[in-house]
């Protein structure tokens, strides 16, 4: 059976049917974010329990047998504060299933604070026919040669304006295909390209993000937007907004 990655309607999460497993995939969990916000003078109650329960509920509803965190499991670069580490430990204890953390730029030395889970290098990992990389650095050739490429880091969003001038920001999925040219230039070798390319929204709804329809701010990933061909935006509820450059 071919691998597939399908967003869960209404959620910033997807199900990846891999060769030998069914994975719940989320990106940019940012455990302990509220601690960092308090350091910045913003008083926000902890949403740790709500985040944990939401992820546990999705795992149960989808019958996933493993969980993949697509980078930035934690929020503090380097050794996180006690609240952040406690949130991570509580979630892992409740999951009781194999967990893979694809290391993101906020994860620092996270492998020194947690045991019993797989932490991959920053360039990502290929599981079955799907390549997973956080996106703050270039994916490895093995990841790029997968049938599907999944990245995160960008926290993609759109700013929507209604007919009376009101606006709102929505998290989105970016979906397109791999343009091999920038990856070939970086790695000094050719790639086929054309594989489905999915940029995940942030699971943590308190983080900011890249407004893909406000290009003056640019993208964060070194391979975006050039590495994404035919990119289209989708709201979490599945609504297709069309080419993100025309929203």
C-alpha positions, -999 to +999 in steps of 0.1 A: +000+000+000+013+034-010+020+059+018-003+089+022-005+120+044-040+135+049-049+165+071-075+159+098-105+182+090-106+211+114-073+203+130-037+213+126-027+177+124-025+149+098-026+112+096+003+095+078-004+060+066+032+046+064+044+013+052+041-004+086+023+021+109-003+048+111+011+080+125-005+111+140+017+140+128+017+175+144+042+203+140+053+232+162+039+220+195+059+246+214+055+232+249+060+259+275+052+288+252+033+306+279+064+307+300+083+326+273+053+349+268+054+358+306+091+366+303+081+390+276+055+406+298+024+389+284+003+371+310-012+340+295-026+311+315-010+278+307-027+258+280-005+227+286-034+205+297-056+216+268-028+209+243-022+175+258-058+165+258-063+177+222-034+156+210-045+126+230-080+129+217-068+130+181-046+099+186-076+080+200-100+092+173-077+083+144-065+050+158-029+061+153-002+037+166+026+062+167+031+100+170+055+122+149+063+157+162+075+176+131+099+199+150+097+224+178+083+201+204+096+225+230+098+263+229+130+273+247+162+270+226+186+250+247+175+237+281+139+246+286+124+258+319+109+234+344+073+240+332+083+232+296+101+200+305+072+189+328+047+195+300+067+174+276+071+146+302+034+146+310+024+143+274+049+115+266+038+095+297+001+098+286+008+088+250+022+053+257+032+047+221+063+052+199+071+089+195+095+104+169+106+140+174+121+156+142+144+181+158+135+217+151+154+250+158+136+254+192+144+219+204+181+225+214+194+195+234+159+181+240+172+145+237+191+151+270+158+158+289+136+130+276+141+092+273+125+064+254+117+083+222+134+088+189+149+122+182+162+127+146+188+151+133+177+185+120+179+173+084+150+150+090+141+113+086+124+092+059+098+067+073+085+044+046+078+066+016+074+099+035+102+124+043+098+145+074+120+176+082+112+205+104+123+230+077+147+254+094+175+238+076+178+218+043+164+183+043+188+154+036+189+138+001+172+107+016+143+128+028+140+146-005+139+113-024+107+102-006+074+100-024+059+128-001+078+156+016+065+171+049+080+202+066+069+228+092+087+257+109+068+283+088+036+284+109+018+293+076-011+317+080-033+340+058-047+374+066-083+375+053-103+407+049-141+408+046-162+432+026-164+458+054-127+459+060-125+436+090-097+411+091-087+379+107-057+356+107-062+319+100-037+290+101-034+271+068-018+242+051+004+248+021+003+221-005+021+218-038+050+198-053+087+197-049+107+220-072+141+201-073+162+231-085+171+248-051+177+214-035+199+203-063+219+235-061+224+231-023+233+194-023+253+195-056+233+166-071+201+161-091+166+152-078+135+141-097+111+166-081+074+166-085+066+148-053+037+162-031+051+188-007+031+197+025+039+225+049+022+219+082+004+246+102+015+251+139-004+228+163+000+255+190-025+282+182-007+308+203+023+312+181+026+337+153+035+328+118+043+337+082+014+355+064+019+338+030-002+365+013+020+393+027+053+385+010+071+415+023+078+395+054+093+366+034+096+330+044+117+315+072+127+282+056+159+285+034+142+265+006+109+284+006+092+297-015+115+284-043+113+248-033+075+247-035+059+246-069+021+251-075+016+260-039-020+263-027-034+273+006-061+253+025-079+264+057-079+238+086-115+230+077-104+219+042-115+250+023-093+255-007-082+291-011-062+286-043-027+297-051-013+313-020+003+341-041-031+353-053-050+353-020 
